[in-house]
Amino acid sequence: MTTRRKILLFIPLGIIAVSLVYSWLLFLTGTRIPRISSYIGLILFLPIIFFLFRDQTFKTSLVLTGIYLILGTINLLSFFPFFVTSQIMVRLGEAEIWSPNFNALIFVILILYSFLNFDSLVDARLDYRESKGRL
C-alpha cells in the first residue's frame, strides 16, 4: 500500500479516534452517560488499531474500518457522546414508506471513507479473488 493510500485510510480513522477520545473524556468526567453502543464502539475499535500495527498491507484494518462504520450507521455502535438517529420518508400517493433509523453523521463518515478508499477496497477485493483462485 502506498503512502498516499495509507494517509487516505488514516483520515476516517483519525476522525473516529478523536471522536472516541472526546466521547470518553465526557463520559469519564460525568458530563454524559455512556450507552451500551458507546461501550461496543470502543471495544470494536481496538481490533482495528491492532491490525493497523500488525498487518503490513493494511487490508484487514481497511475492511474492518468499513464494517465498523456500517455498524455505526445502523446504530449498533456509537463513537459520539450523543445519540442521534434519522429517518427518511418517501410518500407515494397515500402510502408512506419510512427508512429504518440510522445515524446520519456516521453515514457521512462512511461516505467519506468509501470515497477516499475506493481504489484500495477494489484492489483488496481483486487480490482476494486472485488468491482464492490459486488455492
DRENTORKOL-3810 file (N, C-alpha, C; in nm, 4 decimals):
REM DRENTORKOL-3810
@n.u->0.0852; n.v->-0.1171; n.w->0.0000; ca.u->0.0000; ca.v->0.0000; ca.w->0.0000; c.u->0.0900; c.v->0.1236; c.w->0.0000
@n.u->0.0606; n.v->0.2162; n.w->-0.0872; ca.u->0.1420; ca.v->0.3367; ca.w->-0.0983; c.u->0.1160; c.v->0.4319; c.w->0.0176
@n.u->0.2037; n.v->0.5278; n.w->0.0330; ca.u->0.1904; ca.v->0.6252; ca.w->0.1411; c.u->0.0627; c.v->0.7070; c.w->0.1246
@n.u->0.0276; n.v->0.7408; n.w->0.0011; ca.u->-0.0951; ca.v->0.8173; ca.w->-0.0251; c.u->-0.2180; c.v->0.7394; c.w->0.0218
@n.u->-0.2218; n.v->0.6104; n.w->-0.0072; ca.u->-0.3367; ca.v->0.5287; ca.w->0.0335; c.u->-0.3422; c.v->0.5123; c.w->0.1848
@n.u->-0.2261; n.v->0.5051; n.w->0.2495; ca.u->-0.2235; ca.v->0.4964; ca.w->0.3952; c.u->-0.2815; c.v->0.6232; c.w->0.4571
@n.u->-0.2442; n.v->0.7378; n.w->0.4013; ca.u->-0.2963; ca.v->0.8651; ca.w->0.4530; c.u->-0.4476; c.v->0.8718; c.w->0.4345
@n.u->-0.4963; n.v->0.8233; n.w->0.3198; ca.u->-0.6406; ca.v->0.8248; ca.w->0.2955; c.u->-0.7144; c.v->0.7331; c.w->0.3922
@n.u->-0.6508; n.v->0.6241; n.w->0.4349; ca.u->-0.7112; ca.v->0.5367; ca.w->0.5359; c.u->-0.7103; c.v->0.6040; c.w->0.6723
@n.u->-0.6045; n.v->0.6792; n.w->0.7015; ca.u->-0.5913; ca.v->0.7409; ca.w->0.8335; c.u->-0.6883; c.v->0.8571; c.w->0.8554
@n.u->-0.7413; n.v->0.9168; n.w->0.7498; ca.u->-0.8347; ca.v->1.0292; ca.w->0.7674; c.u->-0.9618; c.v->0.9849; c.w->0.8405
@n.u->-1.0361; n.v->0.8810; n.w->0.7914; ca.u->-1.1542; ca.v->0.8386; ca.w->0.8686; c.u->-1.1171; c.v->0.7786; c.w->1.0042
@n.u->-1.0035; n.v->0.7071; n.w->1.0112; ca.u->-0.9624; ca.v->0.6510; ca.w->1.1400; c.u->-0.9305; c.v->0.7618; c.w->1.2400
@n.u->-0.8721; n.v->0.8706; n.w->1.1934; ca.u->-0.8438; ca.v->0.9838; ca.w->1.2815; c.u->-0.9709; c.v->1.0489; c.w->1.3326
@n.u->-1.0700; n.v->1.0621; n.w->1.2450; ca.u->-1.1985; ca.v->1.1194; ca.w->1.2866; c.u->-1.2629; c.v->1.0311; c.w->1.3932
@n.u->-1.2593; n.v->0.9007; n.w->1.3712; ca.u->-1.3173; ca.v->0.8076; ca.w->1.4686; c.u->-1.2404; c.v->0.8129; c.w->1.5999
@n.u->-1.1071; n.v->0.8115; n.w->1.5935; ca.u->-1.0253; ca.v->0.8118; ca.w->1.7152; c.u->-1.0460; c.v->0.9398; c.w->1.7966
@n.u->-1.0488; n.v->1.0543; n.w->1.7295; ca.u->-1.0710; ca.v->1.1810; ca.w->1.8009; c.u->-1.2102; c.v->1.1822; c.w->1.8637
@n.u->-1.3097; n.v->1.1321; n.w->1.7925; ca.u->-1.4457; ca.v->1.1264; ca.w->1.8466; c.u->-1.4539; c.v->1.0338; c.w->1.9671
@n.u->-1.3851; n.v->0.9195; n.w->1.9600; ca.u->-1.3852; ca.v->0.8281; ca.w->2.0741; c.u->-1.3171; c.v->0.8890; c.w->2.1956
@n.u->-1.2035; n.v->0.9529; n.w->2.1762; ca.u->-1.1326; ca.v->1.0158; ca.w->2.2881; c.u->-1.2190; c.v->1.1252; c.w->2.3501
@n.u->-1.2784; n.v->1.2102; n.w->2.2667; ca.u->-1.3656; ca.v->1.3165; ca.w->2.3165; c.u->-1.4851; c.v->1.2587; c.w->2.3922
@n.u->-1.5471; n.v->1.1563; n.w->2.3348; ca.u->-1.6636; ca.v->1.0948; ca.w->2.3991; c.u->-1.6278; c.v->1.0386; c.w->2.5349
@n.u->-1.5187; n.v->0.9648; n.w->2.5414; ca.u->-1.4841; ca.v->0.9013; ca.w->2.6678; c.u->-1.4314; c.v->1.0009; c.w->2.7706
@n.u->-1.3779; n.v->1.1120; n.w->2.7273; ca.u->-1.3451; ca.v->1.2178; ca.w->2.8231; c.u->-1.4727; c.v->1.2739; c.w->2.8852
@n.u->-1.5751; n.v->1.2927; n.w->2.8028; ca.u->-1.7035; ca.v->1.3394; ca.w->2.8566; c.u->-1.7671; c.v->1.2341; c.w->2.9475
@n.u->-1.7556; n.v->1.1080; n.w->2.9102; ca.u->-1.8137; ca.v->1.0019; ca.w->2.9931; c.u->-1.7420; c.v->0.9913; c.w->3.1274
@n.u->-1.6104; n.v->0.9981; n.w->3.1253; ca.u->-1.5328; ca.v->0.9822; ca.w->3.2480; c.u->-1.5441; c.v->1.1024; c.w->3.3408
@n.u->-1.5692; n.v->1.2204; n.w->3.2862; ca.u->-1.5869; ca.v->1.3383; ca.w->3.3717; c.u->-1.7301; c.v->1.3512; c.w->3.4228
@n.u->-1.8194; n.v->1.2668; n.w->3.3755; ca.u->-1.9567; ca.v->1.2685; ca.w->3.4236; c.u->-2.0472; c.v->1.3650; c.w->3.3503
@n.u->-1.9979; n.v->1.4282; n.w->3.2453; ca.u->-2.0805; ca.v->1.5205; ca.w->3.1685; c.u->-2.1900; c.v->1.4472; c.w->3.0927
@n.u->-2.1572; n.v->1.3333; n.w->3.0388; ca.u->-2.2513; ca.v->1.2483; ca.w->2.9655; c.u->-2.2497; c.v->1.1089; c.w->3.0260
@n.u->-2.3533; n.v->1.0333; n.w->2.9966; ca.u->-2.3624; ca.v->0.8951; ca.w->3.0437; c.u->-2.3484; c.v->0.8032; c.w->2.9229
@n.u->-2.2538; n.v->0.7085; n.w->2.9290; ca.u->-2.2357; ca.v->0.6192; ca.w->2.8131; c.u->-2.3499; c.v->0.5197; c.w->2.8001
@n.u->-2.3813; n.v->0.4869; n.w->2.6759; ca.u->-2.4806; ca.v->0.3840; ca.w->2.6467; c.u->-2.4066; c.v->0.2562; c.w->2.6105
@n.u->-2.4800; n.v->0.1492; n.w->2.5963; ca.u->-2.4182; ca.v->0.0216; ca.w->2.5597; c.u->-2.3517; c.v->0.0324; c.w->2.4224
@n.u->-2.4088; n.v->0.1106; n.w->2.3328; ca.u->-2.3493; ca.v->0.1274; ca.w->2.1999; c.u->-2.2153; c.v->0.2011; c.w->2.2071
@n.u->-2.1967; n.v->0.2841; n.w->2.3090; ca.u->-2.0679; ca.v->0.3525; ca.w->2.3277; c.u->-1.9604; c.v->0.2539; c.w->2.3704
@n.u->-1.9971; n.v->0.1606; n.w->2.4592; ca.u->-1.9021; ca.v->0.0562; ca.w->2.5001; c.u->-1.8664; c.v->-0.0336; c.w->2.3821
@n.u->-1.9669; n.v->-0.0694; n.w->2.3038; ca.u->-1.9427; ca.v->-0.1544; ca.w->2.1865; c.u->-1.8535; c.v->-0.0814; c.w->2.0863
@n.u->-1.8759; n.v->0.0477; n.w->2.0684; ca.u->-1.7933; ca.v->0.1273; ca.w->1.9777; c.u->-1.6473; c.v->0.1294; c.w->2.0194
@n.u->-1.6221; n.v->0.1417; n.w->2.1491; ca.u->-1.4849; ca.v->0.1415; ca.w->2.1988; c.u->-1.4208; c.v->0.0038; c.w->2.1840
@n.u->-1.4949; n.v->-0.0993; n.w->2.2204; ca.u->-1.4397; ca.v->-0.2354; ca.w->2.2159; c.u->-1.4108; c.v->-0.2782; c.w->2.0723
@n.u->-1.4988; n.v->-0.2457; n.w->1.9788; ca.u->-1.4777; ca.v->-0.2873; ca.w->1.8399; c.u->-1.3760; c.v->-0.2009; c.w->1.7655
@n.u->-1.3365; n.v->-0.0889; n.w->1.8227; ca.u->-1.2306; ca.v->-0.0086; ca.w->1.7610; c.u->-1.0924; c.v->-0.0663; c.w->1.7897
@n.u->-1.0789; n.v->-0.1387; n.w->1.8989; ca.u->-0.9491; ca.v->-0.1949; ca.w->1.9371; c.u->-0.8927; c.v->-0.2940; c.w->1.8347
@n.u->-0.9725; n.v->-0.3855; n.w->1.7749; ca.u->-0.9152; ca.v->-0.4731; ca.w->1.6709; c.u->-0.8677; c.v->-0.3973; c.w->1.5476
@n.u->-0.9314; n.v->-0.2864; n.w->1.5148; ca.u->-0.8868; ca.v->-0.2064; ca.w->1.4005; c.u->-0.7471; c.v->-0.1526; c.w->1.4274
@n.u->-0.7249; n.v->-0.1005; n.w->1.5467; ca.u->-0.5929; ca.v->-0.0487; ca.w->1.5835; c.u->-0.4912; c.v->-0.1624; c.w->1.5890
@n.u->-0.5305; n.v->-0.2777; n.w->1.6419; ca.u->-0.4401; ca.v->-0.3927; ca.w->1.6486; c.u->-0.3933; c.v->-0.4330; c.w->1.5083
@n.u->-0.4869; n.v->-0.4480; n.w->1.4151; ca.u->-0.4494; ca.v->-0.4893; ca.w->1.2804; c.u->-0.3806; c.v->-0.3772; c.w->1.2024
@n.u->-0.3996; n.v->-0.2549; n.w->1.2445; ca.u->-0.3306; ca.v->-0.1435; ca.w->1.1804; c.u->-0.1796; c.v->-0.1559; c.w->1.2014
@n.u->-0.1390; n.v->-0.1985; n.w->1.3216; ca.u->0.0025; ca.v->-0.2156; ca.w->1.3508; c.u->0.0537; c.v->-0.3552; c.w->1.3166
@n.u->-0.0340; n.v->-0.4517; n.w->1.3109; ca.u->0.0054; ca.v->-0.5908; ca.w->1.2877; c.u->0.0194; c.v->-0.6246; c.w->1.1393
@n.u->-0.0722; n.v->-0.5774; n.w->1.0561; ca.u->-0.0777; ca.v->-0.6122; ca.w->0.9149; c.u->0.0035; c.v->-0.5124; c.w->0.8341
@n.u->0.0997; n.v->-0.5611; n.w->0.7575; ca.u->0.1854; ca.v->-0.4744; ca.w->0.6768; c.u->0.1098; c.v->-0.4116; c.w->0.5601
@n.u->0.0091; n.v->-0.4813; n.w->0.5067; ca.u->-0.0622; ca.v->-0.4324; ca.w->0.3885; c.u->-0.1808; c.v->-0.3428; c.w->0.4227
@n.u->-0.2219; n.v->-0.3354; n.w->0.5468; ca.u->-0.3331; ca.v->-0.2529; ca.w->0.5948; c.u->-0.4683; c.v->-0.2974; c.w->0.5389
@n.u->-0.4750; n.v->-0.4114; n.w->0.4716; ca.u->-0.6021; ca.v->-0.4548; ca.w->0.4122; c.u->-0.7037; c.v->-0.4927; c.w->0.5187
@n.u->-0.6585; n.v->-0.5596; n.w->0.6234; ca.u->-0.7504; ca.v->-0.6023; ca.w->0.7288; c.u->-0.8108; c.v->-0.4815; c.w->0.8006
@n.u->-0.7278; n.v->-0.3848; n.w->0.8345; ca.u->-0.7807; ca.v->-0.2668; ca.w->0.9031; c.u->-0.8682; c.v->-0.1832; c.w->0.8095
@n.u->-0.8396; n.v->-0.1855; n.w->0.6804; ca.u->-0.9221; ca.v->-0.1153; ca.w->0.5826; c.u->-1.0632; c.v->-0.1737; c.w->0.5799
@n.u->-1.0720; n.v->-0.3052; n.w->0.5728; ca.u->-1.2025; ca.v->-0.3715; ca.w->0.5691; c.u->-1.2743; c.v->-0.3582; c.w->0.7033
@n.u->-1.2012; n.v->-0.3740; n.w->0.8136; ca.u->-1.2634; ca.v->-0.3618; ca.w->0.9458; c.u->-1.3171; c.v->-0.2212; c.w->0.9710
@n.u->-1.2496; n.v->-0.1200; n.w->0.9195; ca.u->-1.2991; ca.v->0.0169; ca.w->0.9337; c.u->-1.4325; c.v->0.0341; c.w->0.8612
@n.u->-1.4432; n.v->-0.0229; n.w->0.7422; ca.u->-1.5700; ca.v->-0.0166; ca.w->0.6687; c.u->-1.6822; c.v->-0.0865; c.w->0.7429
@n.u->-1.6543; n.v->-0.2043; n.w->0.7965; ca.u->-1.7551; ca.v->-0.2776; ca.w->0.8736; c.u->-1.7940; c.v->-0.1991; c.w->0.9987
@n.u->-1.6954; n.v->-0.1407; n.w->1.0636; ca.u->-1.7185; ca.v->-0.0595; ca.w->1.1835; c.u->-1.8124; c.v->0.0576; c.w->1.1525
@n.u->-1.7879; n.v->0.1248; n.w->1.0416; ca.u->-1.8720; ca.v->0.2391; ca.w->1.0044; c.u->-2.0128; c.v->0.1949; c.w->0.9639
@n.u->-2.0247; n.v->0.0798; n.w->0.9004; ca.u->-2.1582; ca.v->0.0285; ca.w->0.8671; c.u->-2.2360; c.v->-0.0025; c.w->0.9945
@n.u->-2.1694; n.v->-0.0662; n.w->1.0915; ca.u->-2.2356; ca.v->-0.0952; ca.w->1.2191; c.u->-2.2752; c.v->0.0332; c.w->1.2915
@n.u->-2.1934; n.v->0.1367; n.w->1.2795; ca.u->-2.2275; ca.v->0.2649; ca.w->1.3404; c.u->-2.3443; c.v->0.3313; c.w->1.2704
@n.u->-2.3516; n.v->0.3163; n.w->1.1392; ca.u->-2.4607; ca.v->0.3770; ca.w->1.0639; c.u->-2.5952; c.v->0.3170; c.w->1.1033
@n.u->-2.5982; n.v->0.1874; n.w->1.1287; ca.u->-2.7253; ca.v->0.1231; ca.w->1.1648; c.u->-2.7463; c.v->0.1175; c.w->1.3167
@n.u->-2.6730; n.v->0.2018; n.w->1.3898; ca.u->-2.6918; ca.v->0.2235; ca.w->1.5340; c.u->-2.6576; c.v->0.1036; c.w->1.6209
@n.u->-2.5696; n.v->0.0165; n.w->1.5781; ca.u->-2.5251; ca.v->-0.0925; ca.w->1.6646; c.u->-2.4077; c.v->-0.0506; c.w->1.7517
@n.u->-2.3389; n.v->0.0550; n.w->1.7135; ca.u->-2.2313; ca.v->0.1106; ca.w->1.7948; c.u->-2.2289; c.v->0.2608; c.w->1.7760
@n.u->-2.1609; n.v->0.3279; n.w->1.8676; ca.u->-2.1523; ca.v->0.4727; ca.w->1.8596; c.u->-2.0150; c.v->0.5165; c.w->1.9064
@n.u->-1.9605; n.v->0.6177; n.w->1.8411; ca.u->-1.8350; ca.v->0.6753; ca.w->1.8884; c.u->-1.8492; c.v->0.8253; c.w->1.9112
@n.u->-1.9721; n.v->0.8713; n.w->1.9220; ca.u->-2.0009; ca.v->1.0099; ca.w->1.9567; c.u->-2.0647; c.v->1.0135; c.w->2.0955
@n.u->-2.0511; n.v->1.1246; n.w->2.1689; ca.u->-2.1100; ca.v->1.1315; ca.w->2.3029; c.u->-2.2614; c.v->1.1481; c.w->2.3009
@n.u->-2.3161; n.v->1.1781; n.w->2.1858; ca.u->-2.4605; ca.v->1.1942; ca.w->2.1730; c.u->-2.5133; c.v->1.0862; c.w->2.0793
@n.u->-2.6403; n.v->1.0601; n.w->2.0880; ca.u->-2.7019; ca.v->0.9540; ca.w->2.0094; c.u->-2.8143; c.v->1.0160; c.w->1.9280
@n.u->-2.7913; n.v->1.0319; n.w->1.7994; ca.u->-2.8884; ca.v->1.0957; ca.w->1.7109; c.u->-2.9242; c.v->0.9970; c.w->1.6007
@n.u->-3.0538; n.v->0.9803; n.w->1.5778; ca.u->-3.0981; ca.v->0.8939; ca.w->1.4690; c.u->-3.1813; c.v->0.9754; c.w->1.3710
@n.u->-3.1831; n.v->0.9272; n.w->1.2501; ca.u->-3.2599; ca.v->0.9925; ca.w->1.1445; c.u->-3.3435; c.v->0.8891; c.w->1.0717
@n.u->-3.4457; n.v->0.9358; n.w->1.0064; ca.u->-3.5292; ca.v->0.8533; ca.w->0.9210; c.u->-3.5636; c.v->0.9330; c.w->0.7973
@n.u->-3.5844; n.v->0.8617; n.w->0.6897; ca.u->-3.6262; ca.v->0.9245; ca.w->0.5654; c.u->-3.7621; c.v->0.8677; c.w->0.5284
@n.u->-3.8535; n.v->0.9567; n.w->0.4849; ca.u->-3.9867; ca.v->0.9133; ca.w->0.4460; c.u->-4.0096; c.v->0.9483; c.w->0.2997
@n.u->-4.0622; n.v->0.8514; n.w->0.2252; ca.u->-4.0984; ca.v->0.8730; ca.w->0.0860; c.u->-4.2493; c.v->0.8532; c.w->0.0761
@n.u->-4.3159; n.v->0.9493; n.w->0.0160; ca.u->-4.4603; ca.v->0.9407; ca.w->0.0020; c.u->-4.4938; c.v->0.9100; c.w->-0.1435
@n.u->-4.5662; n.v->0.8017; n.w->-0.1642; ca.u->-4.6145; ca.v->0.7622; ca.w->-0.2963; c.u->-4.7671; c.v->0.7630; c.w->-0.2913
@n.u->-4.8238; n.v->0.8733; n.w->-0.3324; ca.u->-4.9688; ca.v->0.8860; ca.w->-0.3234; c.u->-5.0117; c.v->0.8915; c.w->-0.1782
@n.u->-5.0897; n.v->0.7935; n.w->-0.1368; ca.u->-5.1354; ca.v->0.7845; ca.w->0.0020; c.u->-5.0378; c.v->0.7063; c.w->0.0900
@n.u->-4.9518; n.v->0.6254; n.w->0.0288; ca.u->-4.8610; ca.v->0.5382; ca.w->0.1053; c.u->-4.7372; c.v->0.6152; c.w->0.1486
@n.u->-4.6954; n.v->0.5887; n.w->0.2718; ca.u->-4.5716; ca.v->0.6450; ca.w->0.3251; c.u->-4.4751; c.v->0.5307; c.w->0.3525
@n.u->-4.3541; n.v->0.5440; n.w->0.3006; ca.u->-4.2514; ca.v->0.4427; ca.w->0.3220; c.u->-4.1395; c.v->0.5068; c.w->0.4040
@n.u->-4.1149; n.v->0.4515; n.w->0.5229; ca.u->-4.0137; ca.v->0.5036; ca.w->0.6138; c.u->-3.8894; c.v->0.4161; c.w->0.6091
@n.u->-3.7743; n.v->0.4778; n.w->0.6164; ca.u->-3.6491; ca.v->0.4021; ca.w->0.6251; c.u->-3.6264; c.v->0.3604; c.w->0.7702
@n.u->-3.5417; n.v->0.2622; n.w->0.7927; ca.u->-3.5054; ca.v->0.2307; ca.w->0.9312; c.u->-3.4254; c.v->0.3460; c.w->0.9924
@n.u->-3.4182; n.v->0.3491; n.w->1.1245; ca.u->-3.3377; ca.v->0.4514; ca.w->1.1918; c.u->-3.1908; c.v->0.4320; c.w->1.1569
@n.u->-3.1213; n.v->0.5421; n.w->1.1329; ca.u->-2.9783; ca.v->0.5361; ca.w->1.1078; c.u->-2.9135; c.v->0.6626; c.w->1.1606
@n.u->-2.7814; n.v->0.6553; n.w->1.1810; ca.u->-2.7058; ca.v->0.7694; ca.w->1.2302; c.u->-2.6484; c.v->0.8424; c.w->1.1101
@n.u->-2.6995; n.v->0.9596; n.w->1.0823; ca.u->-2.6621; ca.v->1.0333; ca.w->0.9616; c.u->-2.5176; c.v->1.0830; c.w->0.9657
@n.u->-2.4671; n.v->1.1190; n.w->1.0829; ca.u->-2.3305; ca.v->1.1688; ca.w->1.0921; c.u->-2.2291; c.v->1.0578; c.w->1.0630
@n.u->-2.2531; n.v->0.9402; n.w->1.1157; ca.u->-2.1644; ca.v->0.8276; ca.w->1.0863; c.u->-2.1800; c.v->0.7862; c.w->0.9406
@n.u->-2.2990; n.v->0.8003; n.w->0.8850; ca.u->-2.3200; ca.v->0.7709; ca.w->0.7436; c.u->-2.2373; c.v->0.8639; c.w->0.6548
@n.u->-2.2261; n.v->0.9895; n.w->0.6939; ca.u->-2.1429; ca.v->1.0849; ca.w->0.6191; c.u->-1.9957; c.v->1.0427; c.w->0.6255
@n.u->-1.9509; n.v->0.9970; n.w->0.7420; ca.u->-1.8131; ca.v->0.9488; ca.w->0.7544; c.u->-1.7935; c.v->0.8228; c.w->0.6707
@n.u->-1.8949; n.v->0.7357; n.w->0.6642; ca.u->-1.8882; ca.v->0.6166; ca.w->0.5790; c.u->-1.8762; c.v->0.6553; c.w->0.4320
@n.u->-1.9499; n.v->0.7553; n.w->0.3889; ca.u->-1.9401; ca.v->0.8015; ca.w->0.2504; c.u->-1.8006; c.v->0.8593; c.w->0.2236
@n.u->-1.7472; n.v->0.9374; n.w->0.3171; ca.u->-1.6121; ca.v->0.9913; ca.w->0.3042; c.u->-1.5101; c.v->0.8782; c.w->0.2958
@n.u->-1.5232; n.v->0.7795; n.w->0.3843; ca.u->-1.4345; ca.v->0.6623; ca.w->0.3833; c.u->-1.4424; c.v->0.5893; c.w->0.2495
@n.u->-1.5626; n.v->0.5676; n.w->0.1993; ca.u->-1.5804; ca.v->0.4973; ca.w->0.0722; c.u->-1.5202; c.v->0.5758; c.w->-0.0435
@n.u->-1.5398; n.v->0.7055; n.w->-0.0427; ca.u->-1.4865; ca.v->0.7902; ca.w->-0.1487; c.u->-1.3334; c.v->0.7913; c.w->-0.1472
@n.u->-1.2747; n.v->0.8048; n.w->-0.0291; ca.u->-1.1293; ca.v->0.8127; ca.w->-0.0186; c.u->-1.0600; c.v->0.6793; c.w->-0.0444
@n.u->-1.1237; n.v->0.5690; n.w->-0.0079; ca.u->-1.0576; ca.v->0.4392; ca.w->-0.0129; c.u->-1.1153; c.v->0.3445; c.w->-0.1176
@n.u->-1.1872; n.v->0.3960; n.w->-0.2150; ca.u->-1.2492; ca.v->0.3101; ca.w->-0.3152; c.u->-1.1456; c.v->0.2268; c.w->-0.3903
@n.u->-1.0369; n.v->0.2894; n.w->-0.4344; ca.u->-0.9333; ca.v->0.2164; ca.w->-0.5083; c.u->-0.8703; c.v->0.1061; c.w->-0.4228
@n.u->-0.8441; n.v->0.1360; n.w->-0.2986; ca.u->-0.7835; ca.v->0.0367; ca.w->-0.2091; c.u->-0.8792; c.v->-0.0793; c.w->-0.1838
@n.u->-1.0077; n.v->-0.0491; n.w->-0.1696; ca.u->-1.1058; ca.v->-0.1558; ca.w->-0.1484; c.u->-1.1190; c.v->-0.2454; c.w->-0.2715
@n.u->-1.1169; n.v->-0.1860; n.w->-0.3895; ca.u->-1.1239; ca.v->-0.2646; ca.w->-0.5126; c.u->-0.9995; c.v->-0.3511; c.w->-0.5261
@n.u->-0.8814; n.v->-0.2940; n.w->-0.4983; ca.u->-0.7580; ca.v->-0.3726; ca.w->-0.5054; c.u->-0.7585; c.v->-0.4875; c.w->-0.4056
@n.u->-0.8086; n.v->-0.4632; n.w->-0.2848; ca.u->-0.8154; ca.v->-0.5693; ca.w->-0.1841; c.u->-0.9097; c.v->-0.6805; c.w->-0.2294
@n.u->-1.0210; n.v->-0.6432; n.w->-0.2885; ca.u->-1.1162; ca.v->-0.7431; ca.w->-0.3387; c.u->-1.0557; c.v->-0.8243; c.w->-0.4527
@n.u->-0.9864; n.v->-0.7588; n.w->-0.5459; ca.u->-0.9235; ca.v->-0.8301; ca.w->-0.6566; c.u->-0.8108; c.v->-0.9207; c.w->-0.6085
@n.u->-0.7330; n.v->-0.8759; n.w->-0.5102; ca.u->-0.6288; ca.v->-0.9611; ca.w->-0.4540; c.u->-0.6883; c.v->-1.0837; c.w->-0.3872
@n.u->-0.8003; n.v->-1.0648; n.w->-0.3182; ca.u->-0.8669; ca.v->-1.1772; ca.w->-0.2530; c.u->-0.9174; c.v->-1.2776; c.w->-0.3557
@n.u->-0.9800; n.v->-1.2297; n.w->-0.4616; ca.u->-1.0322; ca.v->-1.3201; ca.w->-0.5649; c.u->-0.9188; c.v->-1.3932; c.w->-0.6360
@n.u->-0.8073; n.v->-1.3249; n.w->-0.6587; ca.u->-0.6926; ca.v->-1.3867; ca.w->-0.7246; c.u->-0.6301; c.v->-1.4937; c.w->-0.6369
@n.u->-0.6148; n.v->-1.4667; n.w->-0.5085; ca.u->-0.5548; ca.v->-1.5653; ca.w->-0.4189; c.u->-0.6492; c.v->-1.6841; c.w->-0.3960
@n.u->-0.7790; n.v->-1.6612; n.w->-0.4016; ca.u->-0.8758; ca.v->-1.7681; ca.w->-0.3852; c.u->-0.8704; c.v->-1.8621; c.w->-0.5058
@n.u->-0.8447; n.v->-1.8103; n.w->-0.6231; ca.u->-0.8371; ca.v->-1.8929; ca.w->-0.7429; c.u->-0.7139; c.v->-1.9806; c.w->-0.7468
@n.u->-0.6066; n.v->-1.9392; n.w->-0.6793; ca.u->-0.4829; ca.v->-2.0171; ca.w->-0.6785; c.u->-0.4892; c.v->-2.1377; c.w->-0.5858
@n.u->-0.5731; n.v->-2.1330; n.w->-0.4856; ca.u->-0.5749; ca.v->-2.2403; ca.w->-0.3863; c.u->-0.6314; c.v->-2.3660; c.w->-0.4400
END
